[in-house]
Amino acid sequence: MKLSLVSILKNFLVEDIDPPAFIPEEVMILKTLNRIQKSAKTKDNIVLELKKILTNLGFSVDEALYYYYTWVQNYRPDAKYADIKKSEFKSMAGLKGDKTTNVGMSQYAKSKIPFKGSNVEGYWERNAKGDDQYVITSFGWYPIYLFRDGKWYKTSEHYSSSTGRHISNTNIGYRGQGITSLTPQEMNQLRSGVPVDRILNDKTNSNLKFFESYVGKTFFTKKDFSEWTNVPYNGGLLVGDFRMKWKLKDVKLENNVIIFECELLSIDKVSYSNKILERDFPLDLTNDLLRKKLEEAIGWFIARKDENYKKLDPYSDYQVKLTDTRQ
């Protein structure tokens, strides 16, 4: 029987409003778990087999526990997982968090499994907009990590060494590794359901406005070089401490990246205590690696100015363009 155009459109609309809970690869994973459960028998054996399946599909084995519990929560004897809609999906929100040591919590955190450590906890929740999200909190404060819609977000700040260890113990990763870094206030906004695009846009505009007040001002920034920096110079490697005098010429936005246009006015070689050893040291900025190192130093200096400390991500939020104006 042929479907009418109205029926076809209705099906499309329903699909758009309530899409499938799983992509085809995930459906295959869950169906395979149905098939192997009798032979594997135990949870540990099923997870071992699951890791092989994920490897063959190009998925991370760190997701093994996540898919195991997703299968348990959404189990269907008939294996018709393709029929499960997003509205029918059962997250792990109802699972009781396993108790674990802080050192051992990584396997839970990376797989987004509810857990309870010492003053650190991971659990699923639903925000005001009805979105499921996995949250990891330290001492019950703002999230140190949040996972939603296939992406991880991490706090850019922490107020104690203990929270710093909690962040490290999760072993999830840091900004620049496919993880978006947000301030604690922004993490709370994200948790409440504010779209991340709006949060990032507001942050960019706020930073841009803040740094516009520094245009035309002159600054000093120190950069040290050693054998480890590996910058070629005069047939060897550049070694020593150097102090740059530079001016912020302009600040602008290009493709959501803040561009700091800076003018290099002078470079002095200095001691560790900043005593001038040689004025107007003739460093050649046509050396691309040297220029990059100097731009990075200026970038870190800018990112830590006043109230914007730690609000800029050097991997994605800004770029320094240094022009040599020395005579």
Residue pairs with C-beta under 8 A, 6 or more apart in sequence:
3 11
18 85
18 86
18 87
19 85
19 86
20 82
20 84
20 85
20 86
21 74
21 81
21 84
21 85
21 86
21 88
21 89
22 30
22 81
22 82
22 84
24 82
25 57
25 59
26 67
26 81
27 81
27 82
28 57
29 50
29 53
29 54
29 57
29 67
29 71
30 67
30 70
30 71
30 74
30 79
30 81
31 79
31 81
32 53
33 46
33 50
33 67
33 68
33 71
34 75
34 76
34 77
34 79
35 79
36 46
36 49
37 46
40 46
40 48
40 49
43 68
46 68
47 64
47 65
47 68
50 64
50 67
50 68
51 61
51 64
54 60
54 61
54 63
54 64
54 67
55 61
62 107
62 110
62 111
63 111
64 111
65 107
65 108
65 111
65 113
66 111
66 112
66 113
69 92
69 95
69 113
70 92
73 90
73 91
73 92
73 94
73 95
74 81
74 84
74 89
74 90
76 84
89 132
91 124
91 126
91 132
92 112
92 113
92 114
92 124
93 123
93 124
93 125
93 126
93 132
95 113
95 114
95 124
96 114
97 114
97 115
97 116
97 121
97 122
97 123
98 108
98 113
98 114
98 115
98 116
99 115
99 116
99 117
100 108
100 115
100 116
100 117
101 117
101 118
102 117
102 118
102 120
102 165
102 166
102 169
103 169
105 115
105 117
105 120
105 122
105 169
105 170
106 169
106 170
106 171
106 172
107 113
108 114
108 115
108 122
109 115
109 122
109 136
109 145
109 170
109 171
109 172
110 170
110 171
110 172
112 122
112 124
112 134
112 147
113 122
114 122
114 123
114 124
115 121
115 122
117 166
117 169
119 138
119 139
119 162
119 166
120 136
120 137
120 138
120 139
120 144
120 166
120 169
121 136
121 137
121 140
122 134
122 135
122 136
122 137
123 134
123 135
124 132
124 133
124 134
124 135
125 132
125 133
125 135
126 132
126 133
127 133
127 191
127 192
127 193
128 192
128 193
129 193
131 148
131 149
131 193
132 148
133 146
133 147
133 148
133 191
134 146
134 147
134 148
135 143
135 145
135 146
135 147
135 191
136 143
136 144
136 145
136 146
136 166
136 170
137 143
137 144
138 144
138 158
138 162
138 163
138 166
138 167
139 160
139 162
139 163
141 163
141 184
142 155
142 184
142 185
142 187
142 188
142 191
143 153
143 155
143 187
143 188
143 191
144 154
144 155
144 158
144 163
144 166
144 167
144 170
145 152
145 153
145 154
145 155
145 167
145 170
145 172
146 152
146 153
146 187
146 190
146 191
147 153
148 190
151 178
151 180
151 196
152 172
152 173
152 178
152 179
152 180
153 179
153 180
153 181
153 182
153 187
153 190
153 196
154 167
154 172
154 173
154 174
154 175
154 179
154 180
154 181
154 182
155 167
155 181
155 182
155 183
155 184
155 187
156 175
156 181
156 182
156 183
156 184
156 310
156 311
156 313
157 183
157 184
157 310
158 164
158 167
172 179
173 179
174 181
175 181
175 313
175 315
176 313
176 315
176 316
180 196
180 200
180 313
181 313
182 190
182 199
183 203
183 310
183 311
186 199
186 203
189 199
190 196
190 199
200 256
201 256
203 311
204 253
204 256
204 258
204 317
207 258
207 308
207 311
207 312
207 317
207 318
208 251
208 253
208 258
210 306
210 307
210 308
211 248
211 251
211 258
211 260
211 302
211 305
211 308
212 251
214 248
214 251
214 305
215 248
215 249
215 250
215 251
216 247
216 248
216 249
217 247
217 248
218 245
218 246
218 247
218 265
219 245
219 246
219 247
219 248
219 301
220 243
220 244
220 245
220 246
221 243
221 244
221 246
221 297
221 298
221 301
222 241
222 242
222 243
222 244
222 270
222 274
222 297
223 241
223 242
223 243
223 244
223 293
223 294
223 297
224 240
224 241
224 242
225 231
225 237
225 238
225 239
225 240
225 241
225 242
225 293
226 239
227 237
227 239
229 237
229 238
229 293
230 237
231 237
231 238
231 287
231 289
231 290
231 293
232 238
232 287
232 289
233 287
233 290
238 283
238 290
240 269
241 269
241 270
241 271
241 272
241 274
242 267
242 268
242 269
242 270
242 281
242 283
243 267
243 268
243 270
243 274
243 276
244 264
244 266
244 267
244 294
244 297
244 298
245 264
245 265
245 266
245 267
245 268
246 262
246 263
246 264
246 265
246 298
246 322
247 262
247 263
247 265
248 260
248 261
248 262
248 302
249 261
249 262
249 263
249 323
250 259
250 261
251 258
251 259
251 260
251 261
252 258
252 259
252 261
253 259
257 316
257 317
257 318
257 319
258 312
258 317
258 318
258 319
259 318
259 319
259 321
260 298
260 299
260 302
260 318
260 319
260 320
260 321
261 321
261 323
262 295
262 298
262 320
262 321
262 322
262 323
263 322
263 323
263 325
264 285
264 294
264 322
264 323
264 324
264 325
264 326
265 325
265 326
266 279
266 280
266 326
267 280
267 281
267 283
267 326
268 276
268 277
268 278
268 279
268 280
268 281
269 276
269 277
269 278
269 281
270 276
270 277
271 277
280 326
283 290
284 290
285 291
285 294
285 322
285 324
291 322
294 322
295 320
295 321
295 322
296 314
296 320
298 320
298 322
299 314
299 318
299 319
299 320
300 314
302 312
302 318
302 320
303 309
303 310
303 311
303 312
303 314
303 318
304 310
312 318
